[in-house]
Amino acid sequence: MTIYSEQEAKAILDKAIKASKADGCSATLSGSNAGNIRYALNGVSTSGSVSDCDLGVEVSFGKRTGTATINHFDDASIEAVVRRAEELARLAPENPEFMPQIDKQTYKASNTYFEKTAAVTPEYRARVAAACIEPCRKDKLVAAGYFVDTASFVATANSKGNFGYQKSTDMDFTCTVRTEDGKGSGWVARNLSDVSAFDPKSDIQTAIDKAKGSVDAKALEPGKYTVIMEPAATAGLISFMMFGFDARHADEGRSFLSKKGGGNKLGEKLFDERVTMYADPWDANAAVLPWDQEGLARARTSIIDKGKVEYLHYSRYWAQKQGKKAVGQPGNLIMLGGDKSTMDLVKGTKKGVLVTRTWYIRMVDPQTVLLTGLTRDGTFYIEDGQIKYPIKNFRFNESPAIMLNNIEEMGKSVRVQGDESPFIMMVPPMKIRDFTFSSLSDAV
């Protein structure tokens, strides 16, 4: 599939909007070209490419809505998908929280598209796999990983005259390296928009070193420890915490930002004063679309400033109900840090635990944002500023709201995307005191 130009996309959307007889109509055209390569046991297992493009139409009659999707864009098909959406709308029950199409928005383009990423070839993907497999074979290690590159576009329009168009690129890389006996494991991941900043030969060495270093792990008693959390480990916990920044959840008593007796904690200082987070769709290292899933324009938004909560997300319905203004929901999260690397934090630690990655994170209690999960792929004991030996993995039970009050030091923020996270994130490594490990895990 070719990526539709702005003019081509607008022509298709205009036809859909014009064909509708409903009270309101919105349409989204999106498509992508994605290539991938997967390898395991030091050999490529699958590779391929996927191209797709869809037109989604949503219409409304009063408070009744209907949606339909199609992947053919001739005049007859566009007419048919609009009629189908209208049929479904007439059958649907009224939505008591219905909101009409958004008004016309002003979108400031963000730098989400890079030609080098869009031009990635099967040969390039093969070289990425080889850069991981070959050194592992030489060291009698076993590599398994996945690389995918995507070029995409999205265009949105509605019957109130709103229109937006933007192209994006993205690449995701992850690799796990195991020792032949399966007793040691290392892991590395990269998420970028610009593939020219990616160096698989350098990145794979991180996983190799951790796999070698994690053999013959010793058991450490569960308890509270000073922990060095690498950015990928931290991101998984913080991204779960961000679900609590929903104004309705907070107002209705379902969030850690709820006040007893009603209301929310907007404006209160709840974290260490070194904690500052914001969203910025135009951030040079983590740019995202300048609108959210509803088409609302995004803005640079302060979320936490020196420990104080400065933002809650108001859906359009909840904003109207509460007399607030709805703005685009953030698509990224940037957390300020310091200048040190992860190993710099290790050097300044008398006794502690280095955590490479947190995994299988699940919510235990949304009102305290208590989470549980596992460490994996390289957990090490630190003594006198040095990594002394590998330790067995733990299950943890910890709240990021508490974790962000127990900061001893932060390093330099790097781009990550946490497991199951809706955000692109810039997160620093952190030294945290009194992190709770509740039990041992046999996982490698």
Secondary structure by P-SEA (a helix, b strand, c coil): cccccaaaaaaaaaaaaaaccccbbbbbbbcccccccccccccccccccccbbbbbbbbbcccbbbbbbbccccaaaaaaaaaaaaaaaaaccccccccccccbbbbbbccccccccccccaaaaaaaaaaccaaaaaacbbbbbbbbbbbbbbbbbcccbbbbbbcccbbbbbbbbbcccccbbbbbbbbbcccccccaaaaaaaaaaaaaaacbbbbbccccccccccaaaaaaaaaaaaccccaaaaaaccccccccccccccccccccccbbbbbbccccccccccccccccccccccccccccccbbbbcaaaaaaacccccccccbbbbbbccccaaaaaaacccbbbbccccccccccccccbbbbbbcccccccccccccbbbcbbbbbbbaaaaaaacccccbbbbbbccccccccbbbbbbccccccccccccc
